[in-house]
Amino acid sequence: MARTRSATGADVVPADVLLVGDTPADVAAGRAAGDPVLAVATGRTSAAELADAGATATIRDLQDAAPFHGLLR
């Protein structure tokens, strides 16, 4: 967010960001920043484990677009 602010001058806030990740560490980073997190279970971590880590939504892969669209405003 800071790099975007610096590069564009835009006032970026956590609600403007959607973190997409595939590990519990990605989920934790997004949640710590106050960002919603879309977790993609394409790696070693299952969708259930990503949900347990606190993901806002989880999907099996990027072809499952419905939850993704639901998080966009």
Contacts in CASP RR format, 6 or more apart in sequence:
PFRMAT RR
TARGET T0000
AUTHOR 0000-0000-0000
METHOD contacts of the structure
MODEL  1
MARTRSATGADVVPADVLLVGDTPADVAAGRAAGDPVLAVATGRTSAAEL
ADAGATATIRDLQDAAPFHGLLR
1 12 0 8 1.000
1 13 0 8 1.000
1 14 0 8 1.000
1 16 0 8 1.000
1 17 0 8 1.000
1 33 0 8 1.000
4 10 0 8 1.000
4 12 0 8 1.000
5 11 0 8 1.000
5 12 0 8 1.000
14 33 0 8 1.000
14 34 0 8 1.000
14 35 0 8 1.000
17 33 0 8 1.000
17 35 0 8 1.000
17 36 0 8 1.000
18 35 0 8 1.000
18 36 0 8 1.000
18 37 0 8 1.000
18 38 0 8 1.000
18 71 0 8 1.000
18 72 0 8 1.000
19 26 0 8 1.000
19 29 0 8 1.000
19 30 0 8 1.000
19 33 0 8 1.000
19 35 0 8 1.000
19 36 0 8 1.000
19 37 0 8 1.000
19 38 0 8 1.000
20 37 0 8 1.000
20 38 0 8 1.000
20 39 0 8 1.000
20 40 0 8 1.000
21 27 0 8 1.000
21 37 0 8 1.000
21 38 0 8 1.000
21 39 0 8 1.000
21 40 0 8 1.000
22 39 0 8 1.000
22 40 0 8 1.000
22 41 0 8 1.000
22 42 0 8 1.000
22 43 0 8 1.000
22 45 0 8 1.000
22 50 0 8 1.000
23 43 0 8 1.000
23 44 0 8 1.000
23 45 0 8 1.000
23 50 0 8 1.000
24 45 0 8 1.000
24 49 0 8 1.000
24 50 0 8 1.000
24 53 0 8 1.000
26 37 0 8 1.000
26 39 0 8 1.000
27 37 0 8 1.000
27 39 0 8 1.000
27 50 0 8 1.000
27 53 0 8 1.000
27 54 0 8 1.000
27 55 0 8 1.000
28 53 0 8 1.000
30 37 0 8 1.000
31 37 0 8 1.000
31 54 0 8 1.000
36 56 0 8 1.000
36 57 0 8 1.000
36 71 0 8 1.000
37 54 0 8 1.000
37 55 0 8 1.000
37 56 0 8 1.000
37 57 0 8 1.000
38 55 0 8 1.000
38 56 0 8 1.000
38 57 0 8 1.000
38 58 0 8 1.000
38 59 0 8 1.000
38 67 0 8 1.000
38 68 0 8 1.000
38 71 0 8 1.000
39 45 0 8 1.000
39 47 0 8 1.000
39 50 0 8 1.000
39 51 0 8 1.000
39 53 0 8 1.000
39 55 0 8 1.000
39 57 0 8 1.000
39 58 0 8 1.000
39 59 0 8 1.000
40 58 0 8 1.000
40 59 0 8 1.000
40 60 0 8 1.000
40 61 0 8 1.000
40 62 0 8 1.000
41 47 0 8 1.000
41 50 0 8 1.000
41 58 0 8 1.000
41 59 0 8 1.000
41 60 0 8 1.000
41 61 0 8 1.000
42 60 0 8 1.000
42 61 0 8 1.000
42 62 0 8 1.000
47 58 0 8 1.000
47 59 0 8 1.000
47 60 0 8 1.000
48 58 0 8 1.000
50 58 0 8 1.000
51 58 0 8 1.000
56 71 0 8 1.000
57 67 0 8 1.000
57 68 0 8 1.000
57 70 0 8 1.000
57 71 0 8 1.000
58 67 0 8 1.000
59 65 0 8 1.000
59 67 0 8 1.000
59 68 0 8 1.000
62 68 0 8 1.000
END
